Amino acid sequence: MLRRDFLRIGVGGAAAAALGADLAPALARAKTLKISRSTETRSTCPYCSVSCGVIIHTLGGREMNTRAEVIHVEGDPDHPINRGSLCPKGITLKHDIVNDRRLTRPRYRGPGETAFRDISWDEAIARVARRVKNARDRDFIARDALGRAANRLETVAAIGGCTDTNEFNYLFQKIARSWGIVHLEQQSRI
């Protein structure tokens, strides 16, 4: 498109708007065409503790040998918190989902190593579990200086997230307290 054609179309659109042409149906139609065959999945924005609702539109993934592709992310108009609006970070959520640099597997860099390497989820979970167990065995305080029962672990902290369900966070804090962890936090306070 030449610059002259671009200006002609722009001036024509401005003139139509000035004359009172209603462009809302055309914009709604364009949006409908973009997401007409997509699957809607309702989710929660992971950026902060406000927990805004989002709708993620995907194509594919239901047929054999296909993979779902995210084509659009928008605010959920039925969500009671954000009522369809999103902050600047929430609007860019699609770019996080389809980013080719997004980590999808755990990575590990051992002592003295200069580069990270991919490890399996089983290995990552076992490594974290072993470190928590070692810290608890080494640093658990059964009694305080006066001989009273303390049952606390001060070298491990636990944090809950805003995208987790209430049930998950309830069980998570119960487990953390049963281990003696006293440093419990949630994402909304950070």
LOLO-68984 format. One record per residue (C-alpha): residue number from 1; residue in one letter; x, y, z. Coordinates in pm, 1 decimal, always signed. Layout:
! residues N
<site nr="NUM" rest="A" u="X" v="Y" w="Z"/>
...
***
This chain:
! residues 190
<site nr="1" rest="M" u="+0.0" v="+0.0" w="+0.0"/>
<site nr="2" rest="L" u="+131.9" v="+337.0" w="-94.0"/>
<site nr="3" rest="R" u="+137.1" v="+623.7" w="+150.2"/>
<site nr="4" rest="R" u="-108.8" v="+815.5" w="-65.9"/>
<site nr="5" rest="D" u="-357.7" v="+523.7" w="-55.1"/>
<site nr="6" rest="F" u="-314.1" v="+497.0" w="+320.3"/>
<site nr="7" rest="L" u="-394.4" v="+866.5" w="+364.3"/>
<site nr="8" rest="R" u="-694.8" v="+840.0" w="+130.4"/>
<site nr="9" rest="I" u="-838.0" v="+549.3" w="+330.5"/>
<site nr="10" rest="G" u="-766.7" v="+724.8" w="+660.2"/>
<site nr="11" rest="V" u="-936.2" v="+1045.3" w="+548.8"/>
<site nr="12" rest="G" u="-1231.1" v="+844.8" w="+414.4"/>
<site nr="13" rest="G" u="-1269.9" v="+661.7" w="+746.5"/>
<site nr="14" rest="A" u="-1249.8" v="+985.9" w="+942.1"/>
<site nr="15" rest="A" u="-1512.7" v="+1142.3" w="+714.1"/>
<site nr="16" rest="A" u="-1744.1" v="+843.0" w="+761.1"/>
<site nr="17" rest="A" u="-1702.4" v="+866.7" w="+1138.1"/>
<site nr="18" rest="A" u="-1769.5" v="+1240.6" w="+1128.2"/>
<site nr="19" rest="L" u="-2089.9" v="+1185.6" w="+930.8"/>
<site nr="20" rest="G" u="-2216.9" v="+953.4" w="+1203.2"/>
<site nr="21" rest="A" u="-2145.8" v="+611.1" w="+1052.5"/>
<site nr="22" rest="D" u="-2164.4" v="+345.2" w="+1320.3"/>
<site nr="23" rest="L" u="-1845.1" v="+137.1" w="+1298.6"/>
<site nr="24" rest="A" u="-1930.8" v="-82.1" w="+1599.8"/>
<site nr="25" rest="P" u="-2095.4" v="-362.3" w="+1392.5"/>
<site nr="26" rest="A" u="-1792.6" v="-380.9" w="+1162.4"/>
<site nr="27" rest="L" u="-1552.4" v="-402.3" w="+1457.8"/>
<site nr="28" rest="A" u="-1767.1" v="-668.8" w="+1627.1"/>
<site nr="29" rest="R" u="-1777.4" v="-870.3" w="+1304.1"/>
<site nr="30" rest="A" u="-1399.1" v="-853.6" w="+1267.6"/>
<site nr="31" rest="K" u="-1355.4" v="-981.5" w="+1624.9"/>
<site nr="32" rest="T" u="-1606.2" v="-1262.7" w="+1566.9"/>
<site nr="33" rest="L" u="-1419.0" v="-1380.1" w="+1259.5"/>
<site nr="34" rest="K" u="-1091.1" v="-1391.8" w="+1450.9"/>
<site nr="35" rest="I" u="-1214.5" v="-1623.0" w="+1725.9"/>
<site nr="36" rest="S" u="-1517.7" v="-1792.6" w="+1565.9"/>
<site nr="37" rest="R" u="-1371.1" v="-2146.7" w="+1552.4"/>
<site nr="38" rest="S" u="-1165.5" v="-2120.2" w="+1869.2"/>
<site nr="39" rest="T" u="-1212.0" v="-2295.0" w="+2201.5"/>
<site nr="40" rest="E" u="-1261.7" v="-2066.4" w="+2500.3"/>
<site nr="41" rest="T" u="-1084.0" v="-2153.1" w="+2823.5"/>
<site nr="42" rest="R" u="-1139.9" v="-1939.6" w="+3129.7"/>
<site nr="43" rest="S" u="-838.9" v="-1887.9" w="+3351.3"/>
<site nr="44" rest="T" u="-677.4" v="-1651.0" w="+3599.4"/>
<site nr="45" rest="C" u="-406.7" v="-1398.0" w="+3518.6"/>
<site nr="46" rest="P" u="-85.1" v="-1510.0" w="+3694.4"/>
<site nr="47" rest="Y" u="+85.7" v="-1171.1" w="+3730.4"/>
<site nr="48" rest="C" u="-35.5" v="-1034.3" w="+4063.0"/>
<site nr="49" rest="S" u="-268.4" v="-1120.1" w="+4345.7"/>
<site nr="50" rest="V" u="-571.5" v="-939.7" w="+4203.1"/>
<site nr="51" rest="S" u="-665.1" v="-1264.8" w="+4020.1"/>
<site nr="52" rest="C" u="-829.4" v="-1109.3" w="+3714.9"/>
<site nr="53" rest="G" u="-1025.1" v="-1345.9" w="+3493.4"/>
<site nr="54" rest="V" u="-903.7" v="-1408.5" w="+3138.3"/>
<site nr="55" rest="I" u="-1040.8" v="-1599.2" w="+2842.2"/>
<site nr="56" rest="I" u="-780.5" v="-1786.5" w="+2637.5"/>
<site nr="57" rest="H" u="-885.3" v="-1870.1" w="+2280.2"/>
<site nr="58" rest="T" u="-713.9" v="-2171.4" w="+2120.8"/>
<site nr="59" rest="L" u="-732.5" v="-2341.7" w="+1782.2"/>
<site nr="60" rest="G" u="-662.4" v="-2712.1" w="+1733.3"/>
<site nr="61" rest="G" u="-571.9" v="-2969.3" w="+1992.7"/>
<site nr="62" rest="R" u="-888.3" v="-3176.9" w="+1965.6"/>
<site nr="63" rest="E" u="-790.0" v="-3364.8" w="+1650.7"/>
<site nr="64" rest="M" u="-533.8" v="-3640.6" w="+1643.0"/>
<site nr="65" rest="N" u="-173.7" v="-3525.5" w="+1598.4"/>
<site nr="66" rest="T" u="-252.3" v="-3156.7" w="+1651.0"/>
<site nr="67" rest="R" u="-143.8" v="-2919.2" w="+1917.0"/>
<site nr="68" rest="A" u="-357.1" v="-2638.6" w="+2056.2"/>
<site nr="69" rest="E" u="-234.5" v="-2293.6" w="+1958.6"/>
<site nr="70" rest="V" u="-322.6" v="-1980.5" w="+2154.6"/>
<site nr="71" rest="I" u="-456.8" v="-1718.3" w="+1914.5"/>
<site nr="72" rest="H" u="-609.0" v="-1458.6" w="+2147.9"/>
<site nr="73" rest="V" u="-626.9" v="-1366.1" w="+2517.9"/>
<site nr="74" rest="E" u="-881.3" v="-1119.9" w="+2654.9"/>
<site nr="75" rest="G" u="-1033.8" v="-1015.4" w="+2984.4"/>
<site nr="76" rest="D" u="-1336.5" v="-1213.4" w="+3104.7"/>
<site nr="77" rest="P" u="-1640.2" v="-980.4" w="+3104.2"/>
<site nr="78" rest="D" u="-1827.5" v="-1216.3" w="+3339.9"/>
<site nr="79" rest="H" u="-1552.4" v="-1217.2" w="+3602.4"/>
<site nr="80" rest="P" u="-1651.4" v="-1021.9" w="+3916.4"/>
<site nr="81" rest="I" u="-1306.4" v="-875.0" w="+3979.0"/>
<site nr="82" rest="N" u="-1200.7" v="-721.3" w="+3648.5"/>
<site nr="83" rest="R" u="-1525.7" v="-735.7" w="+3444.0"/>
<site nr="84" rest="G" u="-1333.0" v="-776.9" w="+3119.0"/>
<site nr="85" rest="S" u="-1057.5" v="-522.1" w="+3168.2"/>
<site nr="86" rest="L" u="-690.3" v="-611.0" w="+3202.7"/>
<site nr="87" rest="C" u="-386.0" v="-414.8" w="+3314.0"/>
<site nr="88" rest="P" u="-89.3" v="-365.2" w="+3075.9"/>
<site nr="89" rest="K" u="+75.7" v="-684.3" w="+3201.9"/>
<site nr="90" rest="G" u="-242.3" v="-890.1" w="+3165.6"/>
<site nr="91" rest="I" u="-295.6" v="-769.9" w="+2810.0"/>
<site nr="92" rest="T" u="+44.5" v="-912.8" w="+2711.6"/>
<site nr="93" rest="L" u="-35.3" v="-1258.8" w="+2854.4"/>
<site nr="94" rest="K" u="-51.3" v="-1415.9" w="+2506.2"/>
<site nr="95" rest="H" u="+310.1" v="-1315.9" w="+2445.6"/>
<site nr="96" rest="D" u="+415.4" v="-1509.3" w="+2755.6"/>
<site nr="97" rest="I" u="+221.7" v="-1819.0" w="+2651.9"/>
<site nr="98" rest="V" u="+352.0" v="-1840.4" w="+2294.3"/>
<site nr="99" rest="N" u="+704.4" v="-1716.2" w="+2366.7"/>
<site nr="100" rest="D" u="+970.2" v="-1946.2" w="+2221.7"/>
<site nr="101" rest="R" u="+1199.2" v="-1860.3" w="+2517.1"/>
<site nr="102" rest="R" u="+942.7" v="-1977.1" w="+2776.8"/>
<site nr="103" rest="L" u="+1073.1" v="-2249.1" w="+3005.1"/>
<site nr="104" rest="T" u="+861.6" v="-2564.4" w="+2987.5"/>
<site nr="105" rest="R" u="+1094.7" v="-2806.9" w="+3167.4"/>
<site nr="106" rest="P" u="+1292.8" v="-2781.1" w="+3488.1"/>
<site nr="107" rest="R" u="+1655.1" v="-2680.8" w="+3447.6"/>
<site nr="108" rest="Y" u="+1947.2" v="-2743.2" w="+3681.5"/>
<site nr="109" rest="R" u="+2299.4" v="-2606.6" w="+3714.3"/>
<site nr="110" rest="G" u="+2509.0" v="-2811.1" w="+3952.4"/>
<site nr="111" rest="P" u="+2796.4" v="-2687.3" w="+4167.5"/>
<site nr="112" rest="G" u="+3087.0" v="-2575.8" w="+3948.0"/>
<site nr="113" rest="E" u="+2888.3" v="-2608.5" w="+3625.4"/>
<site nr="114" rest="T" u="+2868.1" v="-2308.1" w="+3393.5"/>
<site nr="115" rest="A" u="+2549.6" v="-2395.4" w="+3202.6"/>
<site nr="116" rest="F" u="+2199.5" v="-2508.3" w="+3289.2"/>
<site nr="117" rest="R" u="+2077.3" v="-2845.4" w="+3166.2"/>
<site nr="118" rest="D" u="+1727.8" v="-2989.6" w="+3131.2"/>
<site nr="119" rest="I" u="+1622.7" v="-3244.4" w="+3391.7"/>
<site nr="120" rest="S" u="+1305.0" v="-3447.4" w="+3428.7"/>
<site nr="121" rest="W" u="+1016.1" v="-3340.1" w="+3650.1"/>
<site nr="122" rest="D" u="+1070.3" v="-3648.7" w="+3865.5"/>
<site nr="123" rest="E" u="+1433.4" v="-3554.3" w="+3922.9"/>
<site nr="124" rest="A" u="+1342.8" v="-3192.3" w="+4003.0"/>
<site nr="125" rest="I" u="+1073.2" v="-3292.7" w="+4253.2"/>
<site nr="126" rest="A" u="+1304.1" v="-3549.5" w="+4415.9"/>
<site nr="127" rest="R" u="+1582.9" v="-3288.5" w="+4440.5"/>
<site nr="128" rest="V" u="+1354.9" v="-3030.6" w="+4607.8"/>
<site nr="129" rest="A" u="+1208.8" v="-3292.4" w="+4843.2"/>
<site nr="130" rest="R" u="+1556.5" v="-3409.0" w="+4944.3"/>
<site nr="131" rest="R" u="+1672.6" v="-3052.9" w="+5015.9"/>
<site nr="132" rest="V" u="+1365.7" v="-2974.0" w="+5226.8"/>
<site nr="133" rest="K" u="+1409.3" v="-3299.8" w="+5419.6"/>
<site nr="134" rest="N" u="+1780.1" v="-3232.3" w="+5476.6"/>
<site nr="135" rest="A" u="+1707.2" v="-2876.6" w="+5595.2"/>
<site nr="136" rest="R" u="+1437.2" v="-3001.7" w="+5832.5"/>
<site nr="137" rest="D" u="+1659.5" v="-3275.2" w="+5974.5"/>
<site nr="138" rest="R" u="+1949.1" v="-3032.9" w="+6020.2"/>
<site nr="139" rest="D" u="+1770.4" v="-2715.6" w="+6138.7"/>
<site nr="140" rest="F" u="+1450.2" v="-2824.5" w="+6315.7"/>
<site nr="141" rest="I" u="+1414.4" v="-2658.9" w="+6657.3"/>
<site nr="142" rest="A" u="+1226.6" v="-2891.9" w="+6890.2"/>
<site nr="143" rest="R" u="+1277.2" v="-2684.2" w="+7206.6"/>
<site nr="144" rest="D" u="+1361.9" v="-2318.8" w="+7265.8"/>
<site nr="145" rest="A" u="+1634.9" v="-2186.1" w="+7498.2"/>
<site nr="146" rest="L" u="+1408.4" v="-2225.6" w="+7803.6"/>
<site nr="147" rest="G" u="+1325.7" v="-2587.8" w="+7723.0"/>
<site nr="148" rest="R" u="+971.5" v="-2520.4" w="+7600.2"/>
<site nr="149" rest="A" u="+835.9" v="-2703.8" w="+7294.1"/>
<site nr="150" rest="A" u="+899.4" v="-2489.4" w="+6985.7"/>
<site nr="151" rest="N" u="+864.5" v="-2732.8" w="+6692.1"/>
<site nr="152" rest="R" u="+975.5" v="-2483.7" w="+6430.0"/>
<site nr="153" rest="L" u="+1182.0" v="-2474.0" w="+6113.6"/>
<site nr="154" rest="E" u="+1319.9" v="-2129.9" w="+6032.2"/>
<site nr="155" rest="T" u="+1544.7" v="-2209.6" w="+5734.0"/>
<site nr="156" rest="V" u="+1266.1" v="-2302.9" w="+5489.7"/>
<site nr="157" rest="A" u="+993.5" v="-2067.6" w="+5365.5"/>
<site nr="158" rest="A" u="+669.6" v="-2140.6" w="+5181.1"/>
<site nr="159" rest="I" u="+473.1" v="-1916.1" w="+4947.4"/>
<site nr="160" rest="G" u="+123.2" v="-1958.7" w="+4800.6"/>
<site nr="161" rest="G" u="+10.7" v="-1817.1" w="+4469.0"/>
<site nr="162" rest="C" u="-293.8" v="-1626.1" w="+4353.7"/>
<site nr="163" rest="T" u="-371.7" v="-1870.9" w="+4073.2"/>
<site nr="164" rest="D" u="-395.3" v="-2166.5" w="+4311.5"/>
<site nr="165" rest="T" u="-733.5" v="-2271.8" w="+4440.5"/>
<site nr="166" rest="N" u="-837.6" v="-2203.3" w="+4798.4"/>
<site nr="167" rest="E" u="-837.3" v="-2577.5" w="+4863.6"/>
<site nr="168" rest="F" u="-480.2" v="-2615.4" w="+4738.0"/>
<site nr="169" rest="N" u="-356.4" v="-2319.3" w="+4943.2"/>
<site nr="170" rest="Y" u="-535.1" v="-2452.1" w="+5253.2"/>
<site nr="171" rest="L" u="-368.3" v="-2793.2" w="+5219.2"/>
<site nr="172" rest="F" u="-35.4" v="-2633.2" w="+5131.9"/>
<site nr="173" rest="Q" u="-27.3" v="-2420.6" w="+5447.4"/>
<site nr="174" rest="K" u="-140.7" v="-2718.4" w="+5659.6"/>
<site nr="175" rest="I" u="+146.5" v="-2928.6" w="+5524.5"/>
<site nr="176" rest="A" u="+395.2" v="-2642.7" w="+5571.9"/>
<site nr="177" rest="R" u="+282.6" v="-2595.8" w="+5933.1"/>
<site nr="178" rest="S" u="+304.7" v="-2969.8" w="+5997.2"/>
<site nr="179" rest="W" u="+670.5" v="-2954.4" w="+5890.4"/>
<site nr="180" rest="G" u="+724.4" v="-2670.1" w="+6136.6"/>
<site nr="181" rest="I" u="+770.5" v="-2399.5" w="+5871.9"/>
<site nr="182" rest="V" u="+700.6" v="-2060.9" w="+6028.4"/>
<site nr="183" rest="H" u="+777.1" v="-1837.6" w="+5730.5"/>
<site nr="184" rest="L" u="+450.3" v="-1866.5" w="+5536.8"/>
<site nr="185" rest="E" u="+360.8" v="-1600.7" w="+5283.8"/>
<site nr="186" rest="Q" u="+118.9" v="-1538.3" w="+5003.6"/>
<site nr="187" rest="Q" u="+161.5" v="-1363.9" w="+4671.3"/>
<site nr="188" rest="S" u="-81.6" v="-1083.0" w="+4751.1"/>
<site nr="189" rest="R" u="+144.0" v="-945.9" w="+5024.8"/>
<site nr="190" rest="I" u="+460.4" v="-933.0" w="+4814.8"/>
***
